Amino acid sequence: MKSRTALSAFAVCVACVVLVPLTQCGGGGSGPTVPAPSAPAESRAPTPGKGSKDPDDINGDGYRDFMVPITGHNPVGVVYGSAQGLDPSTHTVYGRSDLGLPDPVDDSAASESVFPDTVADLDGDGFPDFVTTIMDKRFKDGQIFEYHAAPYVTWGGPGGPTAGAGASAVRLPQGLPKRGLWSVVRGDFDGDGHHDLAALPEPKIGQDESSLLVLYGPFTRSGAPARTETGPALPEGDLVVDAIDPSGKPRATSLLLHEYTDGSQSGNILYPARRGTGPSANGRRLRAGNAHAFGDFDGDGLRDVAVGDDGSRGDEPGSETEAPHVAGSLAVYPGSGGAPVKHRLPEVPEGQGTHYGPGGFVAADPDGDGHDGVLVATYEGATLIDGDKRTSVQRNVQKAPADSRRAWPVGAADFDGDGKDELILNWAADGLFGTYGENPTHWWITDGTTSRDQASFAATGLAPRAS
């Protein structure tokens, strides 16, 4: 079963959100239809900043920026934040050569994505760096040709990465498997204020475990971390990580290992992090669920994690159902270590359920009260679950087939620096988007949960800069 990939991206126009107070678990109705947003009319360079502590402030001017994939070109775009929010006319597009990445090792690797795994200020200069995993070597293992996956760093600056400056391969410890690394994520795992990387070594074919690798910052410009640490052996899966505090306040970021799935809801192991120690060697097994979000959901100042049912189901006979304690619910595990708090999810409208489900979870604080809600994807759009309060957020695109009009929730961030999160939704006309959520082309940045948008745009009009 194919997995769904949620990506991020950006333009300016006004669309509508319908807000429906929910008193039970049902959806919020079909909502109004809106035009698909257009591409930005111009492209301006960002104002060079002086540096900041926010790992998503690419030009260091004090406002969060937004990275967006561009379908068909295989580069990455950055749209920049400001006191008025995201401004799609101020953006930059980077291709492989702009990021200084090595050429593909052969034709089979030429189409690999250059969208960064993550961005983090690895050298501590106040400007985030792009970290991109690429296949940089080809080797033969018995009768099979394999590729070595390695992270490369494109160093940032006041205007973002300098085009063509060259990227540095991350210096890795000896003894790693020949296939390299995967699932590279950022964090501050020991809470010292320096940005770190964590990854899983690619196991040998036939093996089902690999040991967590943590690379602690600051990094040198040659790609060497301050130190490395090998953690516990983990089952096959993907890493999910808590956010670095955008204010720069040191906070140890915990890791969650989401075990591989055939589409059914699979297991999760939480590795709490503490200042000065890094991720715990002893994981806490949580409930099954393919949707996750870290945040402060109870407002006590501690970081919690929400895990729940994303609606996907295995497509093999006998795997179409889930256990009652998993199906249609999420659980919030408090940072204090107390018992999880369970919430019911919006019900699936009759006849609309699919094997792939409606999507995942996002932590969001649109009212700026310091108490995060869980933004849950639904078959009608999204529902923000904030304690007992539920608010429906929807975009339904005009001139699209009835079964593929909804925009999907994929993120939340404060792009204008007012202390309140904007919600990020995306959409594409391609029928595969309606099934998998892949290759989005149109984006909405909401003004919280109001009926207004801070920005909306089509990424299809963005093009790589001339070489």
Secondary structure, 3 states (H helix, E strand, C coil): CCCCCCCCCCCCCCCCCCCCECCCCCCCCCCCEECCCCCCCCCECCCCCCCCCCCCCCCCCCCCCEEEECCCCCCEEEEECCCCCCEEEEEEEECCCCCCCCCCCCHHHCCCCCCCCEEECCCCCCCCEEEEEEEEEEEEECCEEEEEEEEEEECCCCCCCCCCCCCEECCCCCCCCCCEEEEEEEECCCCCCCCEEEEEECCCCCCCEEEEEEEECCCCCCCCCCEEEEEEEEECEEEEECCCCCCCCCCCCCEEEEECCCCCCCCEEEECEECCCEECCCCEEECCCCEEEEECCCCCCCCEEEEECCCCCCCCCCCCCCCCCCCCEEEEECCCCCCCEEEECCCCCCCCCCCCCCCCEEEECCCCCCCCEEEEEECCEEEEEECCEEEEECCEECCCCHHHCECEEEEEECCCCCCCCEEEEEECCCHHHHHHCCCCCEEEEECCCCCCEEEEEEHHHCCCCCC
